[in-house]
């Protein structure tokens, strides 16, 4: 599995966290991988074989060739159907909204095709990206498309951007009242604007950020025991940490880095 990340051009750095690519030989076809919430939304293109997405009731679908995946509020399971070839733009929380033609809320926990969101322009972009000669060219095509839709670089709400920054700076450990006071905004207005832009409430994003901070410490083995890890990441105690962890990942911390968690580990470690 070859996973690479790329820094976006200067004009997109307020919106796009990174671009990433994934190539794999297909030997793990139909092996389920679990993806857990990280607070970011993705614009994904499959230039290799498609992926199957599984649901709790046992059903599954084949994901589109190109799509936007909205905010995750719980883990999902996917599996390659053959040889993987993926390029994706990972958006900062709130960074995708300026480019959309539909509400962020319409994307929650689902993959929506680019043609459904952007019409003919989305279909044309899909064709160009898939036909491109290499991943650097593919990323350039995606950047050009996004920049063409960015008529006002100041479109991001500075208050919401500040709130998101505070969530990450405090690793999700600041209360909602303290956050509202910090950015000098009414709490109810903050929650409404935040949820509209990010697709998660401030409390939900804080929960996800705490999870990702804990996953990083687990990956680096940077903790003495689960109790100390829980306290350092703002949980009341070990039981609270394990309970929250299982809700968002569907698995215990001790089992997290098994074979079916390669995707989650890769994305958690991304810059």
C-alpha positions in Angstrom: 0.0 0.0 0.0 1.5 3.3 -1.2 0.0 6.3 0.6 1.3 9.8 -0.2 0.2 13.3 0.9 0.7 16.6 -0.9 0.4 20.2 0.2 -2.2 22.3 -1.6 -1.3 25.4 -3.5 -1.3 28.7 -1.6 -4.8 29.8 -2.9 -6.4 26.7 -1.4 -4.6 26.3 1.9 -7.4 28.0 3.8 -9.8 25.3 2.5 -7.9 22.1 1.7 -5.9 20.3 4.4 -4.0 18.1 1.9 -4.2 16.0 -1.2 -3.6 12.3 -0.8 -3.1 9.4 -3.1 -3.3 5.6 -2.5 -2.1 2.9 -4.8 -2.4 -0.8 -4.0 -1.8 -4.1 -5.9 -5.3 -5.5 -5.2 -4.1 -8.5 -3.1 -6.3 -7.3 -0.3 -9.4 -7.1 -2.5 -12.7 -7.4 -0.5 -10.8 -7.1 2.8 -12.9 -4.7 4.8 -11.3 -1.5 6.1 -12.7 0.7 8.8 -12.7 4.5 8.4 -13.4 6.6 11.5 -14.4 10.2 11.9 -11.7 12.9 11.6 -13.7 16.1 11.2 -12.7 16.5 7.5 -14.7 15.9 4.3 -13.2 14.4 1.1 -13.5 14.8 -2.7 -12.4 11.4 -3.9 -11.6 10.0 -7.4 -11.1 6.3 -8.2 -8.8 5.9 -11.2 -8.4 2.3 -10.1 -11.1 -0.3 -9.3 -14.1 0.9 -7.3 -14.7 0.4 -3.6 -17.7 -1.3 -1.9 -19.2 0.4 1.1 -21.0 -1.8 3.8 -23.9 -0.9 6.1 -24.9 -2.2 9.5 -27.9 -4.1 8.1 -25.5 -6.2 6.0 -26.3 -4.4 2.7 -23.6 -2.7 0.6 -23.2 -0.4 -2.4 -20.4 0.3 -4.9 -19.2 3.8 -4.4 -19.2 6.2 -7.4 -16.1 6.7 -9.5 -15.9 10.3 -8.1 -17.7 11.7 -5.1 -17.7 13.9 -2.1 -18.0 12.2 1.2 -19.5 14.3 4.0 -18.8 14.4 7.7 -18.7 11.0 9.4 -20.5 10.8 12.8 -19.6 7.1 13.1 -17.2 4.7 11.5 -17.9 3.2 8.0 -16.5 0.0 6.4 -15.2 -0.1 2.9 -13.3 -2.7 0.8 -11.5 -2.6 -2.5 -12.9 -4.7 -5.3 -9.6 -4.9 -7.1 -6.5 -2.7 -7.7 -6.7 0.6 -5.8 -5.9 3.9 -7.4 -7.3 6.9 -5.4 -6.6 10.6 -5.4 -8.5 12.8 -2.9 -8.7 16.4 -1.6 -9.1 16.4 2.2 -10.9 19.6 3.2 -10.3 21.4 6.5 -13.5 21.5 8.7 -15.6 24.2 7.0 -13.4 24.3 4.0 -15.7 22.4 1.6 -18.8 24.6 2.0 -17.7 27.5 -0.3 -17.5 25.1 -3.2 -20.8 23.2 -2.7 -24.1 23.7 -4.5 -26.0 21.7 -1.7 -26.0 22.0 2.1 -23.2 20.3 3.9 -25.8 18.4 6.0 -27.0 16.6 2.8 -23.6 14.8 2.7 -23.5 13.4 6.2 -22.2 9.8 6.3 -22.6 9.3 2.6 -20.9 9.5 -0.8 -22.5 11.8 -3.3 -21.3 11.7 -6.9 -19.6 14.8 -8.3 -22.1 14.9 -11.2 -25.0 15.1 -8.7 -23.3 18.0 -6.9 -21.7 19.9 -9.8 -23.6 18.7 -12.8 -21.8 18.5 -16.2 -18.8 20.2 -14.8 -18.4 17.5 -12.2 -18.7 14.8 -14.8 -16.1 16.5 -17.0 -13.7 16.8 -14.0 -14.1 13.1 -13.3 -13.2 12.1 -16.8 -10.2 14.4 -16.9 -8.8 13.3 -13.5 -9.2 9.6 -14.3 -7.6 10.0 -17.8 -4.6 12.0 -16.4 -1.1 10.6 -16.9 -0.1 10.7 -13.2 -1.2 11.9 -9.7 0.6 15.3 -9.8 -1.4 16.0 -13.0 -4.6 14.8 -11.3 -4.0 17.0 -8.3 -3.4 20.0 -10.6 -6.7 19.4 -12.4 -8.6 19.2 -9.1 -6.9 22.4 -7.9 -7.8 24.2 -11.1 -11.4 23.2 -10.7 -11.7 24.3 -7.1 -10.0 27.6 -7.8 -12.4 28.3 -10.6 -15.3 28.0 -8.2 -13.7 30.2 -5.6 -14.9 33.6 -6.6 -14.3 35.2 -3.2 -11.2 34.0 -1.3 -12.6 35.7 1.8 -15.8 33.6 1.7 -14.8 31.6 4.8 -16.4 32.9 7.9 -13.6 34.2 10.2 -15.5 33.5 13.3 -16.1 29.9 12.3 -12.5 29.5 11.3 -11.4 30.8 14.6 -13.7 28.4 16.4 -12.3 25.4 14.4 -8.8 26.6 15.2 -9.7 26.7 18.9 -11.1 23.2 18.8 -7.8 21.8 17.3 -5.5 24.0 19.5 -7.2 22.7 22.6 -7.5 19.2 21.2 -11.3 19.3 21.7 -11.1 19.9 25.4 -12.7 23.4 25.6 -16.3 23.6 26.7 -18.9 25.3 24.4 -19.4 28.3 26.7 -15.7 28.9 27.0 -15.3 28.7 23.2 -18.1 31.1 22.6 -16.7 33.5 25.1 -13.2 33.2 23.6 -14.4 34.2 20.1 -16.9 36.7 21.5 -20.1 35.3 20.0 -23.4 34.2 21.3 -23.3 30.4 22.0 -26.5 29.7 20.0 -25.4 31.7 17.0 -22.0 30.0 17.2 -23.5 26.5 17.1 -25.9 27.4 14.2 -23.2 28.9 12.0 -20.6 26.3 12.9 -22.9 23.3 12.1 -24.0 24.9 8.8 -20.3 25.4 7.7 -18.6 22.3 9.2 -21.4 19.7 9.1 -20.8 18.9 12.8 -21.7 20.9 15.9 -18.8 22.3 17.9 -19.4 19.5 20.5 -19.3 16.8 17.8 -16.1 18.1 16.3 -14.5 18.4 19.7 -15.4 14.8 20.3 -13.8 13.7 17.0 -10.7 15.8 17.7 -10.3 14.2 21.1 -10.6 10.8 19.5 -8.0 11.6 16.8 -5.5 12.9 19.5 -5.9 9.7 21.4 -5.4 7.6 18.2 -2.2 9.5 17.5 -0.9 8.7 21.0 -1.9 5.1 20.6 -0.1 4.9 17.3 3.1 6.4 18.8 2.7 4.4 22.0 3.1 7.7 23.8 1.2 6.8 27.0 1.8 4.9 30.2 -1.7 3.2 30.4 -5.2 3.8 29.2 -6.1 5.8 32.3 -3.4 8.3 31.8 -4.2 8.5 28.1 -7.8 9.2 28.9 -7.1 12.0 31.3 -4.5 13.6 29.0 -7.2 13.7 26.2 -9.9 15.3 28.3 -12.0 12.2 29.2 -13.5 11.9 32.7 -11.9 8.5 33.2 -10.8 5.3 31.4 -14.4 4.0 31.2 -15.5 7.3 29.5 -12.6 7.1 27.0 -13.3 3.4 26.1 -17.0 4.0 25.7 -16.5 7.1 23.5 -13.8 5.3 21.5 -16.1 2.3 20.8 -19.0 4.5 19.8 -16.9 6.3 17.1 -14.7 3.4 15.9 -16.8 0.4 16.7 -13.8 -1.3 18.4 -11.8 -1.1 21.6 -8.5 0.9 21.8 -6.5 -2.3 22.3 -7.9 -3.8 19.1 -7.7 -0.6 17.0 -4.5 -1.3 15.1 -5.5 -4.6 13.7 -5.4 -5.4 10.0 -8.8 -3.9 9.2 -7.7 -0.5 10.6 -4.9 0.3 8.1 -7.0 3.1 6.5 -7.9 4.6 9.9 -4.3 4.6 11.0 -3.1 6.2 7.8 -5.6 9.0 7.9 -5.1 9.6 11.6 -1.4 10.1 11.0 -1.9 12.5 8.1 -0.7 16.1 8.5 
